[in-house]
Every structure is written in structure tokens, then in C-alpha cells.
Amino acid sequence: MCGISNSLSVISPSRCVVPPLQVLNPVVTFGRCFLKFPYQQMLTLVNDSDLPGCYGVLPQVWHRILSCPQMLLRVLDKTVLVCIQVGSSSHLEVC
């Protein structure tokens, strides 16, 4: 039979829900900082929603430019994805 197909299409309504993640300490203060000394602080992210939530972190990597060694180039390298379960929290180190 011409024009008749054996496949069936079903339209299913759907929605996307992104749960909000709360940062307990949104302001990070490092105080006095000096060159060539590492400084670290911790952020706490909390998921108070009814759904698991995820966040991604893009680490910053610095590279020297060969033609001009005084200049640094920031390169984003490998995204880290962390999921926080319902009613849980996660700690994120900030440098």
C-alpha cells in the first residue's frame, strides 16, 4: 500500500525542572593576600528542594605565552560536575 507507514508517533508533554541550590556563605573574604602564597576557602552548597541538583565547576589553569613570557593566558580545563542529593549539601573549595 502506498503512503501508509508502520510507525506510530506519540506526543508526550514534558517539562524540565532545575532545583535551586543555595550557597550558605555567598561572600568569601580572603583578607590580605600575598603573591605566590596559596589561599583557600570553602563554600557550602545546599539542596533544599525535592529533586537532586547538579552544578559544574570550571577550573582555571594559567599558561605562559611562549612569545611573551611576562603574559599569562587563562585556559578553562575539564568541567567538574557534582550532584547534590535531596536534603544534602556539598563543599566546594575556592582558591
Secondary structure, DSSP 8 states (H G I E B T S, - for coil): -TT--S---------------EES-------S--TT----EEEEEE--SSS-EEEEE--EEEEEETTEEEEEEEEE---EEEEE-TT-EEEEEE-
